Amino acid sequence: MTDLPSDLADDELIRSLAEGTPTTWIRSAEAALPELEDVMDSAAARFDRFAPWFAETFPDTATTQLGAADAGGTIESPLVAAPRARQRLDGLFGARLPGRLWLKRDDELPVSGSIKARGGFHEVLEYAEAVAAENGLDAADHSAYSSAQFREIAAAHRIVVGSTGNLGLSIGILGAALGFAVTVHMSADAREWKKTMLSDHGVDVIEHTGDFVAAVEAGRASAMGAERAHFVDDEDSVSLFAGYSVAALRLKRQFDAAGVRVDAQNQLAVYLPCGIGGGPGGVAFGLRRVFGDNAHCVFVEPSQAPAMFLGVRSGRHSGIAVQDIGLTGRTAADGLAVARPSRFIGPAIGSLISGFASVPDEVIRAGVGVLRETEGITVEPSATAGLTIPWRLGAAESDDRPAEAASPERAAVPWSDAATHLIWLTGGAMVPAEERARCVDEGIDLIERIASPASAVFSD
Ligand SMILES: *Cc1c(COP(=O)(O)O)cnc(C)c1O
C-alpha cells in the first residue's frame, strides 16, 4: 500500500478509504447556506424562459412531469416509489428499512438522459442568452433562438468542454441544437458510443488517453484566449451548479403532488452519486434551500475514486487526488470516474453535506440488476451508487437486532425512523440496447453479492 501523507496517516477513516473498504461517514451538516442565494431562482427563471423553445425543438419535453400548471418544455424527470426494490434489498441485507424508498429518475431526463441535462443545459442556455444580447437580439424572447439570424451568429461561436461522457453529451446535443459549434474533449473512461453519438450530432470529439482531469485541462487550454469561445469548466462552474440546484424546487412540487410531507417529523435522506461533485453539490444546495435542515444529503462514490469524500475529509479539496492515497481512480461507473474533486463545490457547500459513502464497483453493478428485476428499470452503472446506502448505514432493523437495541451506527444517523429515502438515479436513457443488456446480465449475476463486504461506518 502507498504510504499515506503523514498528516493523514492517523485518520482511521482515510486509512479505510485507502484500503478500498466500503466506507461511510455521517456528520451533522451546517444550517448556514453559502452566499449563492439567488442562483437557483435565476436558473429556474431561465429554464422557464426557454420552455416554449424546448417544447418546440424537442417534442418529448412537451409532456410534463410537474402537473397541470406546467405548460410543457420543462426538462424534468419522474419521481417514483420503489416498494419492490426496497423489499428485495431488505431481504438481501437481512434487515428491514424503516420509512419509504423513492427513486428520482434522472436516467429518464429528456434529450440527454442524465443529470447533466440540468447543469449542462443551464450553462449552454446562459451562454446563448449572452451571445444573443451581445448581438442585439432580444435574449428574453424564446423565438429568437429558432431564427436563422441566431443560428448564423451561434455557428461562429464555439462551446468547449472536457468530459467523461455525459456532460459532453448534454452540452453537445443542446449546443448543436442551438446552432453552436461544439468541441468535447473526452477522457479515456468515456464510452465509445457516447463519442459516436456526439459525432452524429455534428460535434467535434477529441479523444484523450489520459483521465478526466487531463481532458478538462486540454479543453481549457484550447479555449483560452480564443475569441467567441466559451469553456464549460466542470471543475469550477457556478452556472452548472445553478442548473443542478433547480431540481430541488421541482422535487418539492412532486412530493407535494404525491402527498409526501417533508418536515421535522418526516425527514428526507437523499443519496446522490458523485463524480467531481458539481451535480450532487448543486442538488444538495437546492435541497437545503428548499427543505432546510429536514433534508440530509449523502454523496456516494466508487471505492477506487472517492474524490469528494477524500477532499472534504482531508480538508484539502482539489489539493488532493485519490492516487495520493494509493487508489487507482478506475471504475466501471464511468460517470463517477473522477480522481480529484471540484475546486468550487467542497469549499463552497461541503458543510451542507450530511454524509459520504464509498462502494465497490461490484455493488454498483449489482444495483443495475436489482433495479431491473424489481422495478423494471434499466440504468447505467453510475446511477445506482446510492442504492444500498440506507442499509449500509445500519438504518435498518435486522432480525437478530431488535429496534430498541439500536446499533451504534444507527444512533449516529441524524434522520428519524420515519424518513423518506430518495435514491437519485443519474443516468441511463441514452445507453444503446446492447450495452444495456450487457450491464443488466452482469448486474443480475452479481445481485447476491450486493450486501458484502459490509461498510465501515464512521460518524462525528
Ligand atoms: C456526472 C454524473 C454524476 C455525478 O456528477 P458530478 O458533477 O460529476 O459529481 C453522477 N451520475 C452520472 C450518470 C453522471 O453522468
The ligand as a MOL file (V3000), in Angstrom:
LIG
                    3D

  0  0  0     0  0            999 V3000
M  V30 BEGIN CTAB
M  V30 COUNTS 15 15 0 0 0
M  V30 BEGIN ATOM
M  V30 1 C -21.7820 13.2430 -13.9210 0
M  V30 2 C -22.5550 12.1660 -13.3270 0
M  V30 3 C -22.6940 12.0480 -11.9530 0
M  V30 4 C -22.0290 12.9340 -10.9190 0
M  V30 5 O -21.9690 14.3000 -11.2020 0
M  V30 6 P -20.6520 15.1400 -10.8410 0
M  V30 7 O -20.9920 16.5260 -11.1570 0
M  V30 8 O -19.5350 14.6230 -11.6990 0
M  V30 9 O -20.3750 14.8900 -9.3980 0
M  V30 10 C -23.4500 11.0000 -11.4790 0
M  V30 11 N -24.0500 10.1190 -12.3010 0
M  V30 12 C -23.9390 10.2150 -13.6390 0
M  V30 13 C -24.6180 9.2110 -14.5010 0
M  V30 14 C -23.1830 11.2340 -14.2010 0
M  V30 15 O -23.0740 11.3150 -15.5250 0
M  V30 END ATOM
M  V30 BEGIN BOND
M  V30 1 1 1 2
M  V30 2 1 2 3
M  V30 3 2 2 14
M  V30 4 1 3 4
M  V30 5 2 3 10
M  V30 6 1 4 5
M  V30 7 1 5 6
M  V30 8 2 6 7
M  V30 9 1 6 8
M  V30 10 1 6 9
M  V30 11 1 10 11
M  V30 12 2 11 12
M  V30 13 1 12 13
M  V30 14 1 12 14
M  V30 15 1 14 15
M  V30 END BOND
M  V30 END CTAB
M  END
